């Protein structure tokens, strides 16, 4: 082997094993994963009209109850404390309530009418109610999984099997990114005041078997957004740029010998890390935002709240980031669902309204899809006297923008909120709808993996929900 290439291989192996990116020993942890430079996706020509250019996915981690949020059930209220009719549950899969006495548990909050058509949602969400004219509320969503981690996997990847690409990775793989100095897929997390800090595994935004440059990049929402972002003492930006160029040259020599596509990803990772040293501080510097904007969102700079992350999501969208995912934890109400929903509403109601309003004022809502969803919902039966168990047969999600019809309700669950019964929709249908609005035919959008045509929307029949498309 040529001594120069052998030297490059040895040096590259050291850099890889040491996780030493740009700017010091741990800058590769800048991403936690790999990054994506501004580049086109594999779909050079979109098969469908593109109504949306980007996605902001609001993940309510823990499983928000549809019965205290967006799906009024007066019959369930009437039956509060009575045995749950066996006709609903016989032979059905339950989580922790399996085999136990099942008792109806009425909605713990009142519902009020909002919008032009008087759509009823929980009175805990009046500000979301004020923008219902821009929202499509789906009350007939279902999912396959009934426990947290596989349910997150299914909502994010379309499969309960770990190792599949996340939806954000699929989107950037297909469309690329418009961001020159930020990743195409960014993740932000926030913890509610209830303190239920269930972990969200990084595999939820993994690129799986897609090229690793499409993996999601997590930015910390409080404190330094990226660890080791600044240069160590004595290292200038010019000298660091020289290091990046030298490492890239070594990697290019190795690529000639190995023909490994992941080497190109490694080159892009170093280059993106270098760019982010300048772009991320600008992203996080919200000094240019007006007092009116902070009042709209109800947050303070750098407070780590869901509201602050919604403001950052708008700033990321403005800078060309293709897929932005916000996780807000603490929705797992096995007990105290009434108090828990009140707390959650205080944390997200204004922020969701603000994100829709802000994007609309800037002319961005029309080409941005916002999705609000948990990984599943909760049972109409009580658990522990004041809570609800996991439930996957009926859940409420909503969408706004990106060519989605606003001011409508799609589908319905039964009179007790146990199962979706009208215009039943699946997670795969939700993914197909998102891809459709982005100009992608979900049935033809695939990649060969283990001899099969792998897709975000799986192998079972699924379809875009045409009734909610404007």
N, C-alpha and C positions, 0 to 999 in steps of 0.2 A: 504493500500500500504506500502511496505517496506520503512522505513524512509530514507535509503540510496538512493533508487531510486527516492523517492519524492524530496530529496535534490538535486539529480542530475538533475531532470526535471526542478526544479526551477532555478538552476544555468544555465542550458542550455538555458532556455527561456530568462534569462537575457542577456546571451552572444549573442543569436540570435537577440533580439530586439535592443540591443546596437550596433550591427554590429561590435563587438570587435573580431578581429582576432588576429593573433600572432603579438606580437611586439608593442602593444599599441592600443589606442582607435579606430583607423581607418584603421588598416591593412586589414580588410576585403574589404575595398575599393581598396586594392592592385589589386584585379581582377575586381572590379565592378560587376563581375559575379563569378561563381564557377569555380574551376580548375579541371584538370584531371591528375591524377598520371599515370606513365608509367604502362600500362596494355594492355592485348589483347582486341580486340573487340569481338562482338557477333559472327562474322563469323570465326569460328575456322578453317574451310577449305574453301578456296576461290573457287568458281565455275568456274572461268575463269583464264587463264594465267595472271599473274600480270606483266604488262609492266612498271607501275609507282608505286612508293612508297609514293609520296607526291605531293601536289598541291600548287602552288603559283598563286593566283588569283589577277590580277591587275585590280581594279575597277575604271574606269574613271567616277567619279560622276558628273552628270549634263547632260550627253547625248552628247558625241562627234559626230560631223557631219561626216558621211561617205564621204560626197561630198568634204570635204577639207582635208581628211586624206587618205583613202585607196580605194576609188571607183571612178575612172575617168569617167566623163560624158561630152564628147565633144558636144553631141546634146543639152544638157542643157545649155552649154556655148553659142551655136548658138542662143538659144531662150531666152537669158537673156533679161529681160524687157518686154517680150511678155506675154499675158495671158496664164495661165496654162490650157492646154486642159481639158475640162470638163470630157472627157472620162476617165481620170485618177482618178478624185476626186469625181465624182457624187455619192452621197449616202455614202461616206466614212466618218469615224470618224476623226475629227481634234481636236486639243487642243484649242489654243487661236485664231486660224484663222477661226474657224467655222463661216460660214455665211459672211465672208469678201471677197473682191476682191482678187483673187489669181494670183500672178505674178511670172513667172519663175525667178529664181535667180541663175545665173551661178556660177560654182566653183570659189572661190576667190583666189585660189592658183594654180600654174602650177603643172602638174604631170610630173614625170621623170621616166625613165626606170632603174630598178635595178635587180640584180641577173642574173643568167645564162640564164634565159628565158626572160629577159627584162620586168618583171612585173612592171606595172606602179603604183606608189603611189605618194602622194604629195611630192613635192620637199622640204617641210619643215621637212621631216623625213629621211634625208640621212643616218643616222647611223642605224636606223631600216632597211633601205634599204640594208645596207651592210651585214646584217645577214638574209636576206630573204631566203637564202638557208636552214635555220633551221626553217622557219616559214611556217605554213599553214594558208593562208588568206581566210576566209569565207566571201563572199560578199552577201550572201543570208539569213542572219539571220533575224528572226522576233521575236517579243515579243507581249504579250497580252495587256500590260498596256501602258498608254499614259501620265500619270502624275508621278512625281518623286517618291513619297513614295511608292505607289503600284507597280511601276516599279522596284524599288529596292527590294521590297518584293518578286516579281515574279522571279527576277534574282537570288536572294539569297535562296529562299525557294521553288520555283516552284509553288507558290500560291500567289494571291493578298490578301489573308486573313491573318491578323496578328495572331501570335501565333503558326505558323508552324515552324518546325525545319529548321535551315539554312543548306546549303550544307556542310559547315565545320563540323557541328554537326553530320550530317548523316555519313560523312566519318570517323570521329573518333569513332562514335558508332559502325560502321562496322569493322574497322580495328584496333582500339585502337591507341596507340602512342608508338613510340620508345624513346621518351624523358624521362629521369629519373627525371629531376629536372626543367622541363619547361612544361607548358600546351601543349596539343596536337593541339590546335586551337588558333592561335594568330592573332590579328588584329592591324594594324598600319594605322594611317591617316596622311595626309599632305594637306596643303592649298596652292594653287597656288598664284601667285602675282596679279592675277586679282581681288582678294578680295571677290569673291562670296562665302561666307562661309555658304552654305546651310547645315543645320544640318543633320548628319547621325545618325539615332536612333539606340540605342543598340539592339533593337529587330531584327535588320538585321543580327546579329550573335547569336541570341537566340537559345537555344536547344529545345524550344517549348515543346512538350509532350514527348520528349526523356529525359532520366535521365539528371539532370541539370549539372552533371560533364562534359558533352560534350559541354557546352556553350563556346562560344569564349571569349577570354581574351584580352582586349585592353591594349596595352602598349603605353605610351605616347612617341612620337617621338622626343620631345624636352624637355630639362630640366630633372627632375627626371622621369624615365620611369614608376615608381610605387610610389605613394604617401605613406609616412610613411614606407619606406622600411627599414630604419635604426632603430636600437634599441634606445629607450629613454635612457637618462643618468641613469647609475646605473643598467641597465639590461644587463646581459651577455648572450651570445649565449647558454651556458650550462643551465642557469636558465630558459631561454625561451624554450629550448628543454624539460625541465621538465614540463613546463606548457602545452606544446603540448601533451605530454604523458598523463598528468592528465585529460585534456579535452577529449582526445580520450577514455580514460577509462570510463569517465562519459557517453559519447555518446554510448559506447558499452553496458553499463548497460541499457540505455534507449532503445537501439535497441532490446535487449532481450524482453523488455516489449511491445514495440510498433510495431516491425516488419516493420518498415518504411524504404524503400530503400534509401530515401533521407538522412537518418542518416549516412549511409556509405559515401555518397557524402560529408556531412559536415566534417566527419573525414578526408577524402581525401583532402578537402579544407584547413584545418588547416595544414596538413602535407605538402602540396604543397606550401603553403604560407611560411612555415619555410624554405623549400628547396630554394625557389626563393629569399630569402634574400641573399643567397650566389651565386645563379646561374645568376640572372639578372645583378648584377654589372659586372660579368665576360663577359656576353653577350654584354653589352654596352661598355666594355673596348676594344676599337678597336686599342689600341696602337700596337698590334702585326701585324696589317695590313700594308702592304708596301705602300710607296708613289706612286708606280705604280698602286696599286689597287685604291687608292683615285683618281688618275688621270683618270683611266678607268671609274669610276662611275661619276666623276665630282662633288664631294661633299666634305664637311669637317665634321669631327666628331661632332655629336650632333647638326647639323644645322637644323634638322627637315624637311629637304627636301624630296621629293619623291625619289631622288637619294640615300640619306642616308638610307631611308627605304628599298630600293632595296638591299643595302649592308647588312642591318640587316636581310632581308629575307633570303639571302644566309647563313648567320651565324646561323639563326634559323633552316634552312633546314639541315645544317651540324650537328646540335645537336639533330636531330630526331623529330622535330616538324612536325606533319602530314599535317596540313592545315594552310597556311599563306595567309592572305588577306590584300592587301594594297589598301586603298582608297585614290585617289587623286582628290580633289574637284576643282570646278571652271570651269566646261565645259559647263555651261548653257548659251549658246550664243544666246539669243533672239535679241541681237544687237551686232554690232562689231565683227562678226564672223571671219572676216579676221585677225584682230589684235589679237583676242582671241586665234585663232589656232596657230598663230605665237608664242605667249607667252607660250602656252601649250607645243608646240613642243620643245621649248628651255628647258622646265622643265623635259620632259620625254624621249626625243629621245635618248640621250646618256645613260641614266639610263637603259632603256629597252635593248639596245644593250649590255651594260655592264653585266647585269644580265644573259643574254643568254651566252655571251662569257665566263664569270667567271665560271658559272656552267659547261659549256662544257670543259673548261680547267681542271677542277677538276674531270671530269668524272661523274658528277652528273646530267647533262641534260638528259641523256638517261633514268633515272628513276624519273625525276621530270617533271610534266606537268605545263607549264606556260600558263595562259589564260589572254588575254587582252580584256576587254569588258566594255561598258557603260551600263546603264540601258535601254536606247533606243537611237535613232539617231535624226536627224533633217530633216525638210521638204526641198524639192527642191524649194519650194515657199518662197519668202522673207517675213520677218516680220520686220516692222519698218524701212524698207529701207536698213538695213545693217545686219540683223540677220536672224535666222531660228527658227521655232517653233518646239515643240516636235513631234516626228514621230516614229511609231512602225512597219511600214510595210517593211522597208528595213534598215538593219544596217550591219556594218562590224565588225567582231571580228577576232582575230587571236590566234593561239595556237602554242606552240613549246615544243619539248621534250616529254618524256614519251611515246615513241612509235608512236608519231604523224608524219605523212609524212611531211618533210620540202620541201620548194621550190615549193609549189603548190598553186593554187587559186581554191577554191571550190565555185560553184554557181555564180549567177549573179542577179543583179537587172535590171529593165527595162531601156530604153535609157535615161530616165530623172531621174532615181534613186528614183522613188516613191515607187515601190513595188518589192519585190523579185519575180523572175519569173522562175529561173532555179535552180534545186536542193534546193528547199526551205527548210530551217532548222528552228527549233524552240528552245526555251530555254530548253524545256524538252529533245530535242535531244542532246543539248550541255551537259546537266547534264548526260544523258545516256552514252554519249561518255566518259566523265570523269570517271564515275563509271566503265565502261568497261575496261579502261586502268588500273584501280586500281584492277582489278580482280573480280569485282562485277557485277552480273547480275541484272540490274536495275528493271526488271519485278518481280523478286522474293525477292527483298530487301525491306521489308515492316515491319510495326509494327501495331498491332491492336490499333485503336483509334476511340472511339465512334462507335464501331461495324463495322468499315471499315478497310480494309488493306491500311493504309496510306503510300505513297511513295514520294520520292523526285521528281520523274518524273510524278506524277499525275495519273489520271485515264484514260485520253485520250491516244490513241496509240502514242507511241514515240519509237525512235530507236537510237542506236548508229550510228554515221555517218561513216559507214565502209569505204567509199571511201577515208577518210583522215587518215586512220590507216595504218601504215607501215606493 
